[in-house]
Amino acid sequence: MVLDQTHKEKALQFLNSKWGHRACVMCATTKWTLGPIVTVTNLQTNGDYNEVNPFLSVFCDNCGNTLFVDTAIAGILP
Ligand SMILES: [Zn+2]
């Protein structure tokens, strides 16, 4: 899911309050870009899955290191 303006504003507000201007752990640059919201499916031991959790992707413009932020904790999605 591509972020609309409301989602971008919520994401930036959360990340600025929690992360500040942190450098990438892989390349030490500070150029981050908001990516799309992606989902992760919880796979059970029997092969079934029962939940789909949305995460905001945030990636480093220099090296591609990508982090995922829980959208509920970040207040981006309910
Ligand atoms: Zn990097």
N, CA, C, O and the ligand as a Tripos MOL2 file, in Angstrom:
@<TRIPOS>MOLECULE
protein
  313   311    79     0     0
PROTEIN
NO_CHARGES

@<TRIPOS>ATOM
      1 N           0.8490   -1.1760    0.0000 N.3       1 MET1
      2 CA          0.0000    0.0000    0.0000 C.3       1 MET1
      3 C           0.8910    1.2340    0.0000 C.2       1 MET1
      4 O           1.7410    1.3970    0.8750 O.2       1 MET1
      5 N           0.6940    2.0900   -0.9750 N.am      2 VAL2
      6 CA          1.4510    3.3420   -1.0440 C.3       2 VAL2
      7 C           0.8680    4.3180   -0.0240 C.2       2 VAL2
      8 O          -0.3470    4.3790    0.1630 O.2       2 VAL2
      9 N           1.7320    5.0700    0.6270 N.am      3 LEU3
     10 CA          1.2830    6.0060    1.6540 C.3       3 LEU3
     11 C           0.6060    7.2250    1.0390 C.2       3 LEU3
     12 O           1.1110    7.8040    0.0780 O.2       3 LEU3
     13 N          -0.5440    7.6120    1.6000 N.am      4 ASP4
     14 CA         -1.1310    8.8930    1.2010 C.3       4 ASP4
     15 C          -0.5370    9.9780    2.1110 C.2       4 ASP4
     16 O           0.2790    9.6830    2.9850 O.2       4 ASP4
     17 N          -0.9460   11.2170    1.9020 N.am      5 GLN5
     18 CA         -0.3540   12.3350    2.6380 C.3       5 GLN5
     19 C          -0.5750   12.2050    4.1400 C.2       5 GLN5
     20 O           0.3240   12.5200    4.9200 O.2       5 GLN5
     21 N          -1.7510   11.7490    4.5600 N.am      6 THR6
     22 CA         -2.0410   11.5840    5.9900 C.3       6 THR6
     23 C          -1.1300   10.5360    6.6070 C.2       6 THR6
     24 O          -0.5970   10.7380    7.6980 O.2       6 THR6
     25 N          -0.9480    9.4070    5.9110 N.am      7 HIS7
     26 CA         -0.0610    8.3580    6.4180 C.3       7 HIS7
     27 C           1.3800    8.8480    6.4860 C.2       7 HIS7
     28 O           2.0910    8.5490    7.4450 O.2       7 HIS7
     29 N           1.8120    9.5900    5.4870 N.am      8 LYS8
     30 CA          3.1820   10.1200    5.4880 C.3       8 LYS8
     31 C           3.4150   11.0440    6.6740 C.2       8 LYS8
     32 O           4.4460   10.9610    7.3410 O.2       8 LYS8
     33 N           2.4530   11.9230    6.9320 N.am      9 GLU9
     34 CA          2.6060   12.8640    8.0450 C.3       9 GLU9
     35 C           2.6700   12.1280    9.3780 C.2       9 GLU9
     36 O           3.4900   12.4660   10.2320 O.2       9 GLU9
     37 N           1.8120   11.1220    9.5630 N.am     10 LYS10
     38 CA          1.8330   10.3430   10.8060 C.3      10 LYS10
     39 C           3.1540    9.5900   10.9370 C.2      10 LYS10
     40 O           3.7430    9.5430   12.0170 O.2      10 LYS10
     41 N           3.6170    9.0010    9.8340 N.am     11 ALA11
     42 CA          4.8690    8.2400    9.8580 C.3      11 ALA11
     43 C           6.0510    9.1440   10.1950 C.2      11 ALA11
     44 O           6.8810    8.7970   11.0350 O.2      11 ALA11
     45 N           6.1280   10.2940    9.5470 N.am     12 LEU12
     46 CA          7.2510   11.2020    9.8020 C.3      12 LEU12
     47 C           7.2210   11.7370   11.2270 C.2      12 LEU12
     48 O           8.2690   11.8760   11.8580 O.2      12 LEU12
     49 N           6.0450   12.0360   11.7340 N.am     13 GLN13
     50 CA          5.9300   12.5190   13.1030 C.3      13 GLN13
     51 C           6.4230   11.4460   14.0780 C.2      13 GLN13
     52 O           7.1700   11.7430   15.0100 O.2      13 GLN13
     53 N           6.0010   10.2010   13.8570 N.am     14 PHE14
     54 CA          6.4210    9.1140   14.7420 C.3      14 PHE14
     55 C           7.9280    8.8850   14.6400 C.2      14 PHE14
     56 O           8.6190    8.8180   15.6560 O.2      14 PHE14
     57 N           8.4320    8.7660   13.4200 N.am     15 LEU15
     58 CA          9.8610    8.4660   13.2470 C.3      15 LEU15
     59 C          10.7380    9.6000   13.7710 C.2      15 LEU15
     60 O          11.7840    9.3420   14.3680 O.2      15 LEU15
     61 N          10.3360   10.8310   13.5610 N.am     16 ASN16
     62 CA         11.1350   11.9480   14.0770 C.3      16 ASN16
     63 C          11.1420   11.9700   15.6030 C.2      16 ASN16
     64 O          12.1460   12.3320   16.2160 O.2      16 ASN16
     65 N          10.0190   11.5840   16.2170 N.am     17 SER17
     66 CA          9.9590   11.5900   17.6780 C.3      17 SER17
     67 C          10.7160   10.4140   18.2920 C.2      17 SER17
     68 O          11.2450   10.5320   19.3970 O.2      17 SER17
     69 N          10.7720    9.2830   17.5900 N.am     18 LYS18
     70 CA         11.4120    8.0780   18.1420 C.3      18 LYS18
     71 C          12.8360    7.8820   17.6560 C.2      18 LYS18
     72 O          13.7010    7.4720   18.4300 O.2      18 LYS18
     73 N          13.0910    8.1660   16.3990 N.am     19 TRP19
     74 CA         14.4040    7.8840   15.8210 C.3      19 TRP19
     75 C          15.2800    9.1290   15.7130 C.2      19 TRP19
     76 O          16.5050    9.0370   15.7900 O.2      19 TRP19
     77 N          14.6620   10.2790   15.5370 N.am     20 GLY20
     78 CA         15.4540   11.4800   15.2890 C.3      20 GLY20
     79 C          16.1680   11.3460   13.9560 C.2      20 GLY20
     80 O          15.5610   10.9450   12.9630 O.2      20 GLY20
     81 N          17.4380   11.6760   13.9250 N.am     21 HIS21
     82 CA         18.2140   11.5960   12.6780 C.3      21 HIS21
     83 C          19.2600   10.4960   12.7800 C.2      21 HIS21
     84 O          20.4520   10.7480   12.6060 O.2      21 HIS21
     85 N          18.8220    9.3020   13.0570 N.am     22 ARG22
     86 CA         19.7270    8.1580   13.2060 C.3      22 ARG22
     87 C          20.3500    7.7710   11.8730 C.2      22 ARG22
     88 O          19.7270    7.8550   10.8140 O.2      22 ARG22
     89 N          21.5860    7.3520   11.9680 N.am     23 ALA23
     90 CA         22.3000    6.8790   10.7890 C.3      23 ALA23
     91 C          21.9840    5.4080   10.5380 C.2      23 ALA23
     92 O          21.6640    4.6610   11.4630 O.2      23 ALA23
     93 N          22.0780    5.0160    9.3060 N.am     24 CYS24
     94 CA         21.9250    3.6090    8.9160 C.3      24 CYS24
     95 C          23.0320    2.7920    9.5800 C.2      24 CYS24
     96 O          24.1940    3.2000    9.5930 O.2      24 CYS24
     97 N          22.6620    1.6340   10.1320 N.am     25 VAL25
     98 CA         23.6600    0.7980   10.8090 C.3      25 VAL25
     99 C          24.6170    0.1250    9.8230 C.2      25 VAL25
    100 O          25.6820   -0.3480   10.2180 O.2      25 VAL25
    101 N          24.2480    0.0830    8.5610 N.am     26 MET26
    102 CA         25.0970   -0.5790    7.5730 C.3      26 MET26
    103 C          26.0920    0.3730    6.9110 C.2      26 MET26
    104 O          27.2350   -0.0110    6.6610 O.2      26 MET26
    105 N          25.6710    1.6210    6.6200 N.am     27 CYS27
    106 CA         26.5390    2.5140    5.8430 C.3      27 CYS27
    107 C          26.7540    3.8810    6.4860 C.2      27 CYS27
    108 O          27.5180    4.6960    5.9690 O.2      27 CYS27
    109 N          26.0890    4.1330    7.6040 N.am     28 ALA28
    110 CA         26.2640    5.3530    8.4010 C.3      28 ALA28
    111 C          25.7760    6.6320    7.7280 C.2      28 ALA28
    112 O          26.0870    7.7240    8.2030 O.2      28 ALA28
    113 N          25.0240    6.5270    6.6410 N.am     29 THR29
    114 CA         24.4180    7.7310    6.0790 C.3      29 THR29
    115 C          23.0640    7.9610    6.7690 C.2      29 THR29
    116 O          22.5740    7.0910    7.4880 O.2      29 THR29
    117 N          22.4760    9.1180    6.5480 N.am     30 THR30
    118 CA         21.2090    9.4360    7.2080 C.3      30 THR30
    119 C          20.1120    9.7680    6.1990 C.2      30 THR30
    120 O          19.2000   10.5380    6.5030 O.2      30 THR30
    121 N          20.1970    9.1950    5.0120 N.am     31 LYS31
    122 CA         19.1730    9.4390    3.9920 C.3      31 LYS31
    123 C          18.1760    8.2790    3.9760 C.2      31 LYS31
    124 O          18.4300    7.2330    3.3800 O.2      31 LYS31
    125 N          17.0480    8.4830    4.6370 N.am     32 TRP32
    126 CA         16.0050    7.4750    4.7170 C.3      32 TRP32
    127 C          14.8230    7.8760    3.8500 C.2      32 TRP32
    128 O          14.5330    9.0610    3.6900 O.2      32 TRP32
    129 N          14.1400    6.8750    3.2880 N.am     33 THR33
    130 CA         12.9430    7.1240    2.4910 C.3      33 THR33
    131 C          11.8170    6.2260    2.9870 C.2      33 THR33
    132 O          12.0230    5.0480    3.2810 O.2      33 THR33
    133 N          10.6210    6.8090    3.0740 N.am     34 LEU34
    134 CA          9.4550    6.0100    3.4350 C.3      34 LEU34
    135 C           9.0620    5.1590    2.2390 C.2      34 LEU34
    136 O           8.8930    5.6630    1.1290 O.2      34 LEU34
    137 N           8.9200    3.8710    2.4800 N.am     35 GLY35
    138 CA          8.4670    2.9620    1.4370 C.3      35 GLY35
    139 C           6.9900    2.6650    1.6310 C.2      35 GLY35
    140 O           6.3170    3.3490    2.4020 O.2      35 GLY35
    141 N           6.4860    1.6660    0.9520 N.am     36 PRO36
    142 CA          5.0730    1.3100    1.0940 C.3      36 PRO36
    143 C           4.8170    0.5630    2.3960 C.2      36 PRO36
    144 O           5.7470    0.1020    3.0580 O.2      36 PRO36
    145 N           3.5420    0.4510    2.7500 N.am     37 ILE37
    146 CA          3.1410   -0.4290    3.8450 C.3      37 ILE37
    147 C           3.0320   -1.8250    3.2670 C.2      37 ILE37
    148 O           2.3590   -2.0460    2.2600 O.2      37 ILE37
    149 N           3.6980   -2.7570    3.9120 N.am     38 VAL38
    150 CA          3.7020   -4.1410    3.4600 C.3      38 VAL38
    151 C           3.0920   -5.0100    4.5500 C.2      38 VAL38
    152 O           2.9370   -4.5630    5.6860 O.2      38 VAL38
    153 N           2.7520   -6.2280    4.2190 N.am     39 THR39
    154 CA          2.1820   -7.1240    5.2280 C.3      39 THR39
    155 C           3.0650   -8.3350    5.4330 C.2      39 THR39
    156 O           3.7620   -8.7940    4.5280 O.2      39 THR39
    157 N           3.0100   -8.8330    6.6530 N.am     40 VAL40
    158 CA          3.7100  -10.0520    7.0190 C.3      40 VAL40
    159 C           2.6630  -11.0140    7.5500 C.2      40 VAL40
    160 O           1.8730  -10.6590    8.4250 O.2      40 VAL40
    161 N           2.6530  -12.2190    7.0290 N.am     41 THR41
    162 CA          1.6920  -13.2230    7.4630 C.3      41 THR41
    163 C           2.3250  -14.1110    8.5180 C.2      41 THR41
    164 O           3.4500  -14.5830    8.3550 O.2      41 THR41
    165 N           1.5920  -14.3330    9.6040 N.am     42 ASN42
    166 CA          2.0740  -15.2140   10.6650 C.3      42 ASN42
    167 C           1.8030  -16.6620   10.2830 C.2      42 ASN42
    168 O           0.6530  -17.1000   10.2290 O.2      42 ASN42
    169 N           2.8600  -17.3860   10.0240 N.am     43 LEU43
    170 CA          2.7300  -18.7880    9.6460 C.3      43 LEU43
    171 C           2.7410  -19.6620   10.8990 C.2      43 LEU43
    172 O           3.6000  -19.5070   11.7670 O.2      43 LEU43
    173 N           1.7880  -20.5710   10.9820 N.am     44 GLN44
    174 CA          1.6950  -21.4730   12.1270 C.3      44 GLN44
    175 C           2.5150  -22.7260   11.8600 C.2      44 GLN44
    176 O           2.8860  -22.9980   10.7180 O.2      44 GLN44
    177 N           2.7950  -23.4850   12.9050 N.am     45 THR45
    178 CA          3.6030  -24.6970   12.7550 C.3      45 THR45
    179 C           2.9340  -25.7450   11.8770 C.2      45 THR45
    180 O           3.6170  -26.5850   11.2920 O.2      45 THR45
    181 N           1.6000  -25.7060   11.7760 N.am     46 ASN46
    182 CA          0.8940  -26.6770   10.9240 C.3      46 ASN46
    183 C           0.7730  -26.2030    9.4790 C.2      46 ASN46
    184 O           0.1560  -26.8790    8.6550 O.2      46 ASN46
    185 N           1.3580  -25.0440    9.1640 N.am     47 GLY47
    186 CA          1.3200  -24.5540    7.8020 C.3      47 GLY47
    187 C           0.2190  -23.5520    7.5280 C.2      47 GLY47
    188 O           0.2200  -22.8890    6.4910 O.2      47 GLY47
    189 N          -0.7370  -23.4360    8.4670 N.am     48 ASP48
    190 CA         -1.7920  -22.4340    8.3150 C.3      48 ASP48
    191 C          -1.2500  -21.0650    8.7070 C.2      48 ASP48
    192 O          -0.1740  -20.9570    9.2960 O.2      48 ASP48
    193 N          -1.9870  -20.0450    8.3800 N.am     49 TYR49
    194 CA         -1.6550  -18.7090    8.8720 C.3      49 TYR49
    195 C          -2.9140  -18.0680    9.4090 C.2      49 TYR49
    196 O          -4.0160  -18.3390    8.9340 O.2      49 TYR49
    197 N          -2.7400  -17.2130   10.4100 N.am     50 ASN50
    198 CA         -3.9210  -16.6740   11.0590 C.3      50 ASN50
    199 C          -3.9800  -15.1660   11.1500 C.2      50 ASN50
    200 O          -5.0480  -14.6340   11.4540 O.2      50 ASN50
    201 N          -2.9130  -14.4520   10.9070 N.am     51 GLU51
    202 CA         -2.9660  -12.9960   11.0030 C.3      51 GLU51
    203 C          -2.0910  -12.3900    9.9290 C.2      51 GLU51
    204 O          -1.1130  -12.9900    9.4830 O.2      51 GLU51
    205 N          -2.4590  -11.2040    9.5290 N.am     52 VAL52
    206 CA         -1.6370  -10.4340    8.6110 C.3      52 VAL52
    207 C          -1.3530   -9.1000    9.2830 C.2      52 VAL52
    208 O          -2.2730   -8.3330    9.5670 O.2      52 VAL52
    209 N          -0.0840   -8.8250    9.5340 N.am     53 ASN53
    210 CA          0.2990   -7.5970   10.2160 C.3      53 ASN53
    211 C           0.8940   -6.6050    9.2320 C.2      53 ASN53
    212 O           1.7970   -6.9550    8.4730 O.2      53 ASN53
    213 N           0.3940   -5.3550    9.2320 N.am     54 PRO54
    214 CA          0.9550   -4.3400    8.3490 C.3      54 PRO54
    215 C           2.1610   -3.6380    8.9750 C.2      54 PRO54
    216 O           2.1610   -3.3210   10.1650 O.2      54 PRO54
    217 N           3.1730   -3.4050    8.1660 N.am     55 PHE55
    218 CA          4.3830   -2.7030    8.5980 C.3      55 PHE55
    219 C           4.7390   -1.6290    7.5850 C.2      55 PHE55
    220 O           4.6040   -1.8160    6.3760 O.2      55 PHE55
    221 N           5.1970   -0.5020    8.1090 N.am     56 LEU56
    222 CA          5.7420    0.5530    7.2630 C.3      56 LEU56
    223 C           7.1850    0.1920    6.9240 C.2      56 LEU56
    224 O           7.9730   -0.1150    7.8180 O.2      56 LEU56
    225 N           7.5330    0.2250    5.6500 N.am     57 SER57
    226 CA          8.9310   -0.0030    5.2750 C.3      57 SER57
    227 C           9.6550    1.3470    5.1940 C.2      57 SER57
    228 O           9.1200    2.3370    4.6960 O.2      57 SER57
    229 N          10.8800    1.3450    5.6980 N.am     58 VAL58
    230 CA         11.7350    2.5340    5.6690 C.3      58 VAL58
    231 C          13.0840    2.0660    5.1690 C.2      58 VAL58
    232 O          13.7040    1.1900    5.7730 O.2      58 VAL58
    233 N          13.5480    2.6470    4.0630 N.am     59 PHE59
    234 CA         14.8040    2.1430    3.5290 C.3      59 PHE59
    235 C          15.8640    3.2220    3.3730 C.2      59 PHE59
    236 O          15.5690    4.4030    3.1860 O.2      59 PHE59
    237 N          17.1100    2.7700    3.4590 N.am     60 CYS60
    238 CA         18.2650    3.6440    3.3150 C.3      60 CYS60
    239 C          18.4930    3.8920    1.8200 C.2      60 CYS60
    240 O          18.6030    2.9540    1.0310 O.2      60 CYS60
    241 N          18.5600    5.1670    1.4520 N.am     61 ASP61
    242 CA         18.7620    5.5210    0.0450 C.3      61 ASP61
    243 C          20.1250    5.1110   -0.4820 C.2      61 ASP61
    244 O          20.2860    4.9200   -1.6870 O.2      61 ASP61
    245 N          21.1060    4.9720    0.3940 N.am     62 ASN62
    246 CA         22.4710    4.6830   -0.0390 C.3      62 ASN62
    247 C          22.7340    3.2000   -0.2380 C.2      62 ASN62
    248 O          23.3240    2.8100   -1.2460 O.2      62 ASN62
    249 N          22.3030    2.3580    0.7130 N.am     63 CYS63
    250 CA         22.6770    0.9370    0.6390 C.3      63 CYS63
    251 C          21.4840   -0.0090    0.5350 C.2      63 CYS63
    252 O          21.6640   -1.2010    0.2850 O.2      63 CYS63
    253 N          20.2740    0.5030    0.7230 N.am     64 GLY64
    254 CA         19.0950   -0.3490    0.5950 C.3      64 GLY64
    255 C          18.6890   -1.0670    1.8600 C.2      64 GLY64
    256 O          17.6910   -1.7880    1.8700 O.2      64 GLY64
    257 N          19.4500   -0.8830    2.9350 N.am     65 ASN65
    258 CA         19.0530   -1.4720    4.2100 C.3      65 ASN65
    259 C          17.6150   -1.0550    4.4900 C.2      65 ASN65
    260 O          17.2920    0.1310    4.4240 O.2      65 ASN65
    261 N          16.7470   -2.0180    4.8020 N.am     66 THR66
    262 CA         15.3250   -1.7310    4.9790 C.3      66 THR66
    263 C          14.8720   -2.1530    6.3660 C.2      66 THR66
    264 O          15.1820   -3.2490    6.8330 O.2      66 THR66
    265 N          14.1340   -1.2640    7.0130 N.am     67 LEU67
    266 CA         13.5880   -1.5190    8.3360 C.3      67 LEU67
    267 C          12.0680   -1.5360    8.2290 C.2      67 LEU67
    268 O          11.4920   -0.9500    7.3120 O.2      67 LEU67
    269 N          11.4240   -2.2160    9.1780 N.am     68 PHE68
    270 CA          9.9720   -2.3100    9.1830 C.3      68 PHE68
    271 C           9.4360   -1.8530   10.5390 C.2      68 PHE68
    272 O           9.9180   -2.2870   11.5850 O.2      68 PHE68
    273 N           8.4420   -0.9810   10.5080 N.am     69 VAL69
    274 CA          7.8680   -0.4070   11.7170 C.3      69 VAL69
    275 C           6.4040   -0.8350   11.8170 C.2      69 VAL69
    276 O           5.6450   -0.7160   10.8550 O.2      69 VAL69
    277 N           6.0220   -1.3280   12.9790 N.am     70 ASP70
    278 CA          4.6380   -1.7410   13.2130 C.3      70 ASP70
    279 C           3.7170   -0.5230   13.0600 C.2      70 ASP70
    280 O           3.8840    0.4740   13.7640 O.2      70 ASP70
    281 N           2.7580   -0.6020   12.1530 N.am     71 THR71
    282 CA          1.9120    0.5670   11.8680 C.3      71 THR71
    283 C           0.9480    0.8860   13.0150 C.2      71 THR71
    284 O           0.5440    2.0390   13.1720 O.2      71 THR71
    285 N           0.5800   -0.0960   13.8040 N.am     72 ALA72
    286 CA         -0.3080    0.1670   14.9440 C.3      72 ALA72
    287 C           0.4500    0.9210   16.0290 C.2      72 ALA72
    288 O          -0.0680    1.8910   16.5830 O.2      72 ALA72
    289 N           1.6680    0.4890   16.3400 N.am     73 ILE73
    290 CA          2.4740    1.1730   17.3530 C.3      73 ILE73
    291 C           2.8050    2.5820   16.8810 C.2      73 ILE73
    292 O           2.8190    3.5170   17.6810 O.2      73 ILE73
    293 N           3.0650    2.7360   15.6110 N.am     74 ALA74
    294 CA          3.4080    4.0530   15.0640 C.3      74 ALA74
    295 C           2.1740    4.9420   14.9080 C.2      74 ALA74
    296 O           2.3170    6.1390   14.6570 O.2      74 ALA74
    297 N           0.9770    4.3930   15.0480 N.am     75 GLY75
    298 CA         -0.2380    5.1840   14.9220 C.3      75 GLY75
    299 C          -0.5800    5.5360   13.4780 C.2      75 GLY75
    300 O          -1.3330    6.4770   13.2280 O.2      75 GLY75
    301 N          -0.0270    4.7790   12.5250 N.am     76 ILE76
    302 CA         -0.2820    5.0540   11.1120 C.3      76 ILE76
    303 C          -1.5900    4.4020   10.6580 C.2      76 ILE76
    304 O          -2.3820    5.0040    9.9330 O.2      76 ILE76
    305 N          -1.7930    3.1760   11.0950 N.am     77 LEU77
    306 CA         -3.0360    2.4580   10.8070 C.3      77 LEU77
    307 C          -3.6040    1.9530   12.1280 C.2      77 LEU77
    308 O          -2.8400    1.7240   13.0650 O.2      77 LEU77
    309 N          -4.9040    1.7740   12.2340 N.am     78 PRO78
    310 CA         -5.4820    1.2780   13.4980 C.3      78 PRO78
    311 C          -5.0730   -0.1520   13.7960 C.2      78 PRO78
    312 O          -5.4750   -0.7100   14.8170 O.2      78 PRO78
    313 ZN         22.5710    2.3710    4.5260 Zn       79 ZN79
@<TRIPOS>BOND
     1     1     2 1
     2     2     3 1
     3     3     4 2
     4     3     5 am
     5     5     6 1
     6     6     7 1
     7     7     8 2
     8     7     9 am
     9     9    10 1
    10    10    11 1
    11    11    12 2
    12    11    13 am
    13    13    14 1
    14    14    15 1
    15    15    16 2
    16    15    17 am
    17    17    18 1
    18    18    19 1
    19    19    20 2
    20    19    21 am
    21    21    22 1
    22    22    23 1
    23    23    24 2
    24    23    25 am
    25    25    26 1
    26    26    27 1
    27    27    28 2
    28    27    29 am
    29    29    30 1
    30    30    31 1
    31    31    32 2
    32    31    33 am
    33    33    34 1
    34    34    35 1
    35    35    36 2
    36    35    37 am
    37    37    38 1
    38    38    39 1
    39    39    40 2
    40    39    41 am
    41    41    42 1
    42    42    43 1
    43    43    44 2
    44    43    45 am
    45    45    46 1
    46    46    47 1
    47    47    48 2
    48    47    49 am
    49    49    50 1
    50    50    51 1
    51    51    52 2
    52    51    53 am
    53    53    54 1
    54    54    55 1
    55    55    56 2
    56    55    57 am
    57    57    58 1
    58    58    59 1
    59    59    60 2
    60    59    61 am
    61    61    62 1
    62    62    63 1
    63    63    64 2
    64    63    65 am
    65    65    66 1
    66    66    67 1
    67    67    68 2
    68    67    69 am
    69    69    70 1
    70    70    71 1
    71    71    72 2
    72    71    73 am
    73    73    74 1
    74    74    75 1
    75    75    76 2
    76    75    77 am
    77    77    78 1
    78    78    79 1
    79    79    80 2
    80    79    81 am
    81    81    82 1
    82    82    83 1
    83    83    84 2
    84    83    85 am
    85    85    86 1
    86    86    87 1
    87    87    88 2
    88    87    89 am
    89    89    90 1
    90    90    91 1
    91    91    92 2
    92    91    93 am
    93    93    94 1
    94    94    95 1
    95    95    96 2
    96    95    97 am
    97    97    98 1
    98    98    99 1
    99    99   100 2
   100    99   101 am
   101   101   102 1
   102   102   103 1
   103   103   104 2
   104   103   105 am
   105   105   106 1
   106   106   107 1
   107   107   108 2
   108   107   109 am
   109   109   110 1
   110   110   111 1
   111   111   112 2
   112   111   113 am
   113   113   114 1
   114   114   115 1
   115   115   116 2
   116   115   117 am
   117   117   118 1
   118   118   119 1
   119   119   120 2
   120   119   121 am
   121   121   122 1
   122   122   123 1
   123   123   124 2
   124   123   125 am
   125   125   126 1
   126   126   127 1
   127   127   128 2
   128   127   129 am
   129   129   130 1
   130   130   131 1
   131   131   132 2
   132   131   133 am
   133   133   134 1
   134   134   135 1
   135   135   136 2
   136   135   137 am
   137   137   138 1
   138   138   139 1
   139   139   140 2
   140   139   141 am
   141   141   142 1
   142   142   143 1
   143   143   144 2
   144   143   145 am
   145   145   146 1
   146   146   147 1
   147   147   148 2
   148   147   149 am
   149   149   150 1
   150   150   151 1
   151   151   152 2
   152   151   153 am
   153   153   154 1
   154   154   155 1
   155   155   156 2
   156   155   157 am
   157   157   158 1
   158   158   159 1
   159   159   160 2
   160   159   161 am
   161   161   162 1
   162   162   163 1
   163   163   164 2
   164   163   165 am
   165   165   166 1
   166   166   167 1
   167   167   168 2
   168   167   169 am
   169   169   170 1
   170   170   171 1
   171   171   172 2
   172   171   173 am
   173   173   174 1
   174   174   175 1
   175   175   176 2
   176   175   177 am
   177   177   178 1
   178   178   179 1
   179   179   180 2
   180   179   181 am
   181   181   182 1
   182   182   183 1
   183   183   184 2
   184   183   185 am
   185   185   186 1
   186   186   187 1
   187   187   188 2
   188   187   189 am
   189   189   190 1
   190   190   191 1
   191   191   192 2
   192   191   193 am
   193   193   194 1
   194   194   195 1
   195   195   196 2
   196   195   197 am
   197   197   198 1
   198   198   199 1
   199   199   200 2
   200   199   201 am
   201   201   202 1
   202   202   203 1
   203   203   204 2
   204   203   205 am
   205   205   206 1
   206   206   207 1
   207   207   208 2
   208   207   209 am
   209   209   210 1
   210   210   211 1
   211   211   212 2
   212   211   213 am
   213   213   214 1
   214   214   215 1
   215   215   216 2
   216   215   217 am
   217   217   218 1
   218   218   219 1
   219   219   220 2
   220   219   221 am
   221   221   222 1
   222   222   223 1
   223   223   224 2
   224   223   225 am
   225   225   226 1
   226   226   227 1
   227   227   228 2
   228   227   229 am
   229   229   230 1
   230   230   231 1
   231   231   232 2
   232   231   233 am
   233   233   234 1
   234   234   235 1
   235   235   236 2
   236   235   237 am
   237   237   238 1
   238   238   239 1
   239   239   240 2
   240   239   241 am
   241   241   242 1
   242   242   243 1
   243   243   244 2
   244   243   245 am
   245   245   246 1
   246   246   247 1
   247   247   248 2
   248   247   249 am
   249   249   250 1
   250   250   251 1
   251   251   252 2
   252   251   253 am
   253   253   254 1
   254   254   255 1
   255   255   256 2
   256   255   257 am
   257   257   258 1
   258   258   259 1
   259   259   260 2
   260   259   261 am
   261   261   262 1
   262   262   263 1
   263   263   264 2
   264   263   265 am
   265   265   266 1
   266   266   267 1
   267   267   268 2
   268   267   269 am
   269   269   270 1
   270   270   271 1
   271   271   272 2
   272   271   273 am
   273   273   274 1
   274   274   275 1
   275   275   276 2
   276   275   277 am
   277   277   278 1
   278   278   279 1
   279   279   280 2
   280   279   281 am
   281   281   282 1
   282   282   283 1
   283   283   284 2
   284   283   285 am
   285   285   286 1
   286   286   287 1
   287   287   288 2
   288   287   289 am
   289   289   290 1
   290   290   291 1
   291   291   292 2
   292   291   293 am
   293   293   294 1
   294   294   295 1
   295   295   296 2
   296   295   297 am
   297   297   298 1
   298   298   299 1
   299   299   300 2
   300   299   301 am
   301   301   302 1
   302   302   303 1
   303   303   304 2
   304   303   305 am
   305   305   306 1
   306   306   307 1
   307   307   308 2
   308   307   309 am
   309   309   310 1
   310   310   311 1
   311   311   312 2
@<TRIPOS>SUBSTRUCTURE
     1 MET1         2 RESIDUE 1 A MET
     2 VAL2         6 RESIDUE 1 A VAL
     3 LEU3        10 RESIDUE 1 A LEU
     4 ASP4        14 RESIDUE 1 A ASP
     5 GLN5        18 RESIDUE 1 A GLN
     6 THR6        22 RESIDUE 1 A THR
     7 HIS7        26 RESIDUE 1 A HIS
     8 LYS8        30 RESIDUE 1 A LYS
     9 GLU9        34 RESIDUE 1 A GLU
    10 LYS10       38 RESIDUE 1 A LYS
    11 ALA11       42 RESIDUE 1 A ALA
    12 LEU12       46 RESIDUE 1 A LEU
    13 GLN13       50 RESIDUE 1 A GLN
    14 PHE14       54 RESIDUE 1 A PHE
    15 LEU15       58 RESIDUE 1 A LEU
    16 ASN16       62 RESIDUE 1 A ASN
    17 SER17       66 RESIDUE 1 A SER
    18 LYS18       70 RESIDUE 1 A LYS
    19 TRP19       74 RESIDUE 1 A TRP
    20 GLY20       78 RESIDUE 1 A GLY
    21 HIS21       82 RESIDUE 1 A HIS
    22 ARG22       86 RESIDUE 1 A ARG
    23 ALA23       90 RESIDUE 1 A ALA
    24 CYS24       94 RESIDUE 1 A CYS
    25 VAL25       98 RESIDUE 1 A VAL
    26 MET26      102 RESIDUE 1 A MET
    27 CYS27      106 RESIDUE 1 A CYS
    28 ALA28      110 RESIDUE 1 A ALA
    29 THR29      114 RESIDUE 1 A THR
    30 THR30      118 RESIDUE 1 A THR
    31 LYS31      122 RESIDUE 1 A LYS
    32 TRP32      126 RESIDUE 1 A TRP
    33 THR33      130 RESIDUE 1 A THR
    34 LEU34      134 RESIDUE 1 A LEU
    35 GLY35      138 RESIDUE 1 A GLY
    36 PRO36      142 RESIDUE 1 A PRO
    37 ILE37      146 RESIDUE 1 A ILE
    38 VAL38      150 RESIDUE 1 A VAL
    39 THR39      154 RESIDUE 1 A THR
    40 VAL40      158 RESIDUE 1 A VAL
    41 THR41      162 RESIDUE 1 A THR
    42 ASN42      166 RESIDUE 1 A ASN
    43 LEU43      170 RESIDUE 1 A LEU
    44 GLN44      174 RESIDUE 1 A GLN
    45 THR45      178 RESIDUE 1 A THR
    46 ASN46      182 RESIDUE 1 A ASN
    47 GLY47      186 RESIDUE 1 A GLY
    48 ASP48      190 RESIDUE 1 A ASP
    49 TYR49      194 RESIDUE 1 A TYR
    50 ASN50      198 RESIDUE 1 A ASN
    51 GLU51      202 RESIDUE 1 A GLU
    52 VAL52      206 RESIDUE 1 A VAL
    53 ASN53      210 RESIDUE 1 A ASN
    54 PRO54      214 RESIDUE 1 A PRO
    55 PHE55      218 RESIDUE 1 A PHE
    56 LEU56      222 RESIDUE 1 A LEU
    57 SER57      226 RESIDUE 1 A SER
    58 VAL58      230 RESIDUE 1 A VAL
    59 PHE59      234 RESIDUE 1 A PHE
    60 CYS60      238 RESIDUE 1 A CYS
    61 ASP61      242 RESIDUE 1 A ASP
    62 ASN62      246 RESIDUE 1 A ASN
    63 CYS63      250 RESIDUE 1 A CYS
    64 GLY64      254 RESIDUE 1 A GLY
    65 ASN65      258 RESIDUE 1 A ASN
    66 THR66      262 RESIDUE 1 A THR
    67 LEU67      266 RESIDUE 1 A LEU
    68 PHE68      270 RESIDUE 1 A PHE
    69 VAL69      274 RESIDUE 1 A VAL
    70 ASP70      278 RESIDUE 1 A ASP
    71 THR71      282 RESIDUE 1 A THR
    72 ALA72      286 RESIDUE 1 A ALA
    73 ILE73      290 RESIDUE 1 A ILE
    74 ALA74      294 RESIDUE 1 A ALA
    75 GLY75      298 RESIDUE 1 A GLY
    76 ILE76      302 RESIDUE 1 A ILE
    77 LEU77      306 RESIDUE 1 A LEU
    78 PRO78      310 RESIDUE 1 A PRO
    79 ZN79       313 GROUP 0 **** ****
